Amino acid sequence: MGNTFLNLAILIIFHFSMPTFSMKLTTILTDQSALLALKDHVIHDPENVLTTNWSTSAPVCNWFGVSCGSKHRRVTALNLTGLGLVGTLPPHLGNLSFLSLLYVRNNSFYGGLPVQLSNLRRLKYLSFGNNSFSGEIPSWLGSLTELRTLFLYQNNFKGVMPFSLAYLSKLEVLYLFENQVSGSIPSTIFNISSLQEIDLSYNMLSGSIPSVPRDLLLLEVIDFTTNNLTGHIPKDMFDHLPNLKGLHWSLNLLSGRIPASLFKCKELQVLSLAFNQMEGSLPIEIGNFSQLQDIYIGRNHFEGEIPKQFVNLTLLRLFDCSHGNFTGIIPHEIGNLNNLNWLNLAFNNIAGSIPPQLFNISTLRMISLDTNQLSGHLPSNMEELYLDFNHLADSIPMYISNASQLTLLDVSSNYFSGSIPDNLGNLRNLKILNLASNNLTSSGMSFLFSLTNCRVLEKFLFHSNPFISGELPRVVGNLSSSLEEFSASSCNIRGSIPNEIGNLSHLINIELGGNKLIGQVPTTIGGLEEL
């Protein structure tokens, strides 16, 4: 009797343990089967990674890109980043029930995302970025409630953002940029308290920007660049974003004023609102952004003076408020910005002199002050210098040639007089030189001899300087072989056109009209547009 009961107990234990043993065996085989299905769905494997590594002759956990957990020996991570794979994702991947990381970014996978992936409830890190996936962003992504990062960027997803994304209560980073997503931004997206970065740039999103209903202490970057967002920025938008570092909203259709709540974001490093329809003045509180490094607010309808308080931003590297209605002057204290390397105040109504302190900023590499009403002197430490369409006068100083890194010099449409410096050839990196529409002079166009040292020069324009006289020297044929545009029209040049000009075989546009020249331009020059 006792033996019979013991045998029955053993039989019952064995009976119930069989499914467990079988489940473990088939589950690891299911992992293998799922990966082999993926291999079969890849139609191009340029590096033969899957072909040579994914074989049943080796344990699954030893396959390239596959990681397994130490406890259950189940596939927990699949990373196939940057292998150039072409194909589709099979539904079998939904059987990798222990998977916490799935990266197939930087490949050429296409088609839709199989709904079976919604079974991956342990998934924390998901990246389909930089592929060719299409279709709508599936609403079932909201069921992957363990997700920390969701990367769907640089694909062909279309349709609207599903409201279910707000169910991802642990989500930290959401990248949907460079797709074709349309519709409005779900109003619930800012309910995710764990959110640190959200990038929806380069899509077709429309409607207004939703407000932030709660404190998001971790959110540091909001990027909605290049969409069709409209309306005013919510007044209380930034009351709940104390640690915001990057605000990227350029290239939209936003209107209204900068809300006062923005200036509560003391940690802000990048403010990008360019190419919108915003208006009003730039508040003086902008000087309180002690961490601010980049300001892009150009191409709006801002007006009034640029507040001098911006000179308090000692970490500022880039300042662009071009194409606005700003008035006033450039404050002399701009010399305090010891880290500034890019300044664009072009196309405004800024008057007065150019502060000499500006030229003491050793980090400054590009300055664009064109199309204003400025006067003053020229700097000597730039890479790109745009000063055209101002009221600058006097001569071009010889020391301009000390700017050895200068690649662009545009002083056109001013009132410069005196001789063109004969030492411009010291600017060996110069690509574009525009001296047009001034009152410059030259003795025998001696400056051309020096410019033959500028071996990467692509454009040289000195037209509409009626006091430049003399003959065009033969040395013009020794200018850079990269030269594509040469404009000397409407000067006072006389004599014959030297044959050597035919050496400039890459010229696309040559303009010599409005002079007293005789002869013809050699026909070896292609792309002749005007004489």
ROBA-171952 format. One record per residue (C-alpha): residue in three letters; x, y, z. Coordinates in steps of 0.05 Angstrom, whole numbers, plus 5000, padded with zeros to 4 digits. Example, Ala and Ser with C-alpha at 12.3 -4.5 7.8 and 13.67 -1.06 7.14 Angstrom:
2
ALA524649105156 SER527349795143 
END
This chain:
531
MET500050005000 GLY505650475019 ASN509550314956 THR503250414914 PHE502151104945 LEU509451284935 ASN509351074862 LEU502951474851 ALA506152084883 ILE512352014839 LEU507851944777 ILE503952564795 ILE510352964807 PHE513352714742 HIS506852864705 PHE506753594728 SER514153694720 MET514053464647 PRO510854104621 THR515754524661 PHE521654144632 SER518554154563 MET517054904569 LYS524355064586 LEU526754654527 THR521854924476 THR522655644502 ILE530155654487 LEU528655314421 THR523255844409 ASP528556384420 GLN532856044369 SER527055944321 ALA525156684326 LEU532256904309 LEU532756414251 ALA526156704225 LEU529257394227 LYS535257124189 ASP530556844136 HIS527157524129 VAL533757874115 ILE534757894040 HIS541458254041 ASP546958154092 PRO552958524062 GLU557858314117 ASN555157604121 VAL554457684195 LEU548057284202 THR550056794148 THR556556594182 ASN554856694256 TRP547656484264 SER548055734259 THR544755174298 SER551654874306 ALA553155404359 PRO549155594421 VAL544356164410 CYS547556564466 ASN554156564427 TRP551056864364 PHE553357544341 GLY549158104371 VAL545557634419 SER546057674494 CYS542957204545 GLY541257264618 SER545856904667 LYS540056614707 HIS535156344655 ARG539956304596 ARG534656644553 VAL535757174500 THR535257844535 ALA538558304483 LEU538958334407 ASN543458874379 LEU544358874303 THR546359604296 GLY549659844232 LEU550359194193 GLY547159444129 LEU541758914134 VAL535858944086 GLY529358584101 THR523158574144 LEU521758384216 PRO518157714225 PRO512457634275 HIS516657094309 LEU520757624345 GLY514757704391 ASN516557034420 LEU523057294451 SER519357374517 PHE525457544559 LEU527958084512 SER529558754546 LEU533659074490 LEU532159074416 TYR536759494371 VAL536359444295 ARG538260164282 ASN542460394223 ASN540259854174 SER535259824117 PHE529459444146 TYR522759624114 GLY515359474120 GLY511159534183 LEU512359334254 PRO509158654269 VAL503758694323 GLN506858084357 LEU512258534384 SER507058764434 ASN508458114471 LEU515358354491 ARG513058614559 ARG520058614589 LEU522659074535 LYS526259694562 TYR530459944504 LEU527659944434 SER531060254373 PHE528660204301 GLY532260854283 ASN535161004214 ASN531660464174 SER526060474122 PHE520160244165 SER513460504142 GLY506160514162 GLU503160844223 ILE506360854291 PRO502760274323 SER498360414384 TRP500559754415 LEU507260084433 GLY503460354492 SER502959654521 LEU510559604529 THR510159934596 GLU517359774617 LEU520260194560 ARG525560704579 THR527760904508 LEU523660894444 PHE527461064381 LEU523461084316 TYR527361644283 GLN529461704210 ASN524161234180 ASN517961314138 PHE512661284193 LYS506461684178 GLY499761814209 VAL498762104279 MET502362004344 PRO498161494383 PHE495461734450 SER497461064479 LEU504761304483 ALA502661674545 TYR501860984579 LEU509360904578 SER510061144649 LYS517460964654 LEU519561274587 GLU525761714590 VAL527461854517 LEU522761894457 TYR525862014388 LEU521062054329 PHE524862554287 GLU525362534211 ASN519062164195 GLN512462374163 VAL508262404226 SER502362884222 GLY496663114266 SER497363444333 ILE501963274391 PRO497962864441 SER496163304500 THR497862734547 ILE505062664525 PHE507363124581 ASN504062684633 ILE510162224633 SER513962444695 SER520162044677 LEU521162384609 GLN528162674598 GLU528362814523 ILE523062854469 ASP524962974397 LEU519363024345 SER523263464296 TYR522863424220 ASN515763164215 MET509063464194 LEU505963584261 SER500764134266 GLY496364464317 SER498664804380 ILE503864594431 PRO500564254490 SER501464534559 VAL505364194614 PRO500364014670 ARG505363764722 ASP512463834745 LEU517263474698 LEU523563514739 LEU527563064692 LEU525663364625 GLU531763714594 VAL530663734519 ILE524463884477 ASP525663884402 PHE519864044356 THR524164354301 THR521464374229 ASN514064214236 ASN507764614223 LEU506064784295 THR501865414304 GLY498965864357 HIS501966184418 ILE506565834467 PRO502365684529 LYS503666224581 ASP504965724637 MET508865244592 PHE515365304631 ASP512665344701 HIS513664594708 LEU520364524671 PRO525564764721 ASN531264364691 LEU530064484617 LYS536664544580 GLY534864524506 LEU528764854474 HIS528864734399 TRP522565004365 SER525365344302 LEU522165284233 ASN514865254254 LEU509065754250 LEU508965964323 SER506466664339 GLY505667124398 ARG510767334450 ILE515966954489 PRO512166764553 ALA515067034617 SER515066334647 LEU520866154601 PHE525566554645 LYS524366084702 CYS528565564665 LYS535165764697 GLU538765164668 LEU537265334595 GLN543165244548 VAL539965274479 LEU534165734459 SER532065604387 LEU525865974361 ALA528366194293 PHE523966194230 ASN517266304264 GLN512366874268 MET513667104338 GLU513267824358 GLY514468324412 SER520968534444 LEU526368094472 PRO525468134547 ILE531268384589 GLU530667764631 ILE534567394577 GLY540667644614 ASN538967184672 PHE540366544632 SER547266444661 GLN547965764627 LEU545665984558 GLN550465794502 ASP546465854437 ILE540866344418 TYR537166254352 ILE531466754346 GLY532567024276 ARG527167054222 ASN521567274267 HIS517867934277 PHE521468134340 GLU522568884349 GLY525669394394 GLU532769424419 ILE536868814432 PRO537268854508 LYS544269004531 GLN543268484586 PHE545167944536 VAL552368134548 ASN551767804616 LEU551467124582 THR558766964589 LEU558066254563 LEU554666484499 ARG557666164436 LEU552466324383 PHE547766914378 ASP543066974318 CYS537567494316 SER537967634242 HIS532167834195 GLY528168184248 ASN526168894264 PHE531369024318 THR533769734328 GLY538770074373 ILE546169954377 ILE550869384392 PRO552869494465 HIS560269594478 GLU559869074533 ILE559468544479 GLY566868464491 ASN565068094555 LEU562767494514 ASN569467134514 ASN566666494486 LEU562766784427 ASN564566484360 TRP558466624316 LEU554767284314 ASN549167424265 LEU545468094270 ALA544268154195 PHE538068464163 ASN535768914220 ASN535769654233 ILE541669684280 ALA545570334276 GLY551570654307 SER558770434305 ILE561369724310 PRO564269684380 PRO571769584376 GLN571069124436 LEU567768624390 PHE574368514354 ASN577868324419 ILE573867674425 SER579167164404 THR574066604395 LEU569866984344 ARG570166634276 MET563966884240 ILE560667554243 SER554767774200 LEU552568494207 ASP550368604136 THR544269014116 ASN544169474176 GLN546170194185 LEU552870094219 SER559370474215 GLY566170344245 HIS572469934232 LEU573969234210 PRO576368654254 SER582368204242 ASN580667544275 MET574867234237 GLU573566654191 GLU567366944158 LEU565967684157 TYR559467954127 LEU558968714130 ASP555468854064 PHE549769364058 ASN551869824114 HIS554670524118 LEU561870344131 ALA566870834104 ASP574370994103 SER579370504076 ILE579969754083 PRO585669684134 MET591869314116 TYR591468914180 ILE585468534152 SER590568064122 ASN592567854193 ALA586067444197 SER589566834171 GLN583566384181 LEU578866824141 THR574966424088 LEU569766954070 LEU570367714067 ASP564268104043 VAL564668864050 SER560369013988 SER555269583983 ASN558670054032 TYR562570704024 PHE569670444029 SER574870853992 GLY582370843984 SER586570293954 ILE584969553956 PRO590369274001 ASP595968933964 ASN596968414018 LEU590268044012 GLY594167453986 ASN596167314058 LEU589067044067 ARG591066364040 ASN584466044062 LEU580066554028 LYS574466263986 ILE569866853975 LEU572167583967 ASN566768103953 LEU569068833948 ALA563569053901 SER559669713902 ASN564570153939 ASN569170733920 LEU575670333921 THR581670493879 SER587770123855 SER594270283821 GLY594769833762 MET590569313797 SER596669093835 PHE592168723885 LEU591268173833 PHE598567983839 SER597667843913 LEU591167473904 THR594566933862 ASN596866653930 CYS589666503948 ARG589565803918 VAL582565613941 LEU579066253919 GLU572366093887 LYS568966773879 PHE572167453869 LEU567568043860 PHE569868763855 HIS564869053805 SER561769743812 ASN567970093837 PRO568470653786 PHE575270893810 ILE578970243796 SER582870383733 GLY588570103691 GLU589269493648 LEU587468793668 PRO594268473679 ARG596167813649 VAL597167533719 VAL589667473724 GLY590666793690 ASN594566563751 LEU588766633799 SER586166013834 SER584365423790 SER578265363834 LEU575566043813 GLU568365993789 GLU566166723789 PHE570067343769 SER566368003767 ALA569768653748 SER564169003711 SER562669753716 CYS569669953737 ASN574370383694 ILE578569823665 ARG581469933596 GLY585869583545 SER585268883517 ILE582968253552 PRO589167833565 ASN589167143534 GLU591666863600 ILE584666933628 GLY583166303589 ASN587165913641 LEU581365983689 SER577965363662 HIS572965283719 LEU569765963711 ILE562165923710 ASN560866673709 ILE565367233685 GLU562967953683 LEU567068493650 GLY561668943621 GLY561369693632 ASN568869783623 LYS573270033565 LEU575969353545 ILE577269113475 GLY577768403448 GLN574167773469 VAL574267293527 PRO577766653504 THR572666123486 THR576365603528 ILE572465873588 GLY565965503598 GLY559565783627 LEU560566493600 GLU554566913624 GLU556367643613 LEU561668103585 
END
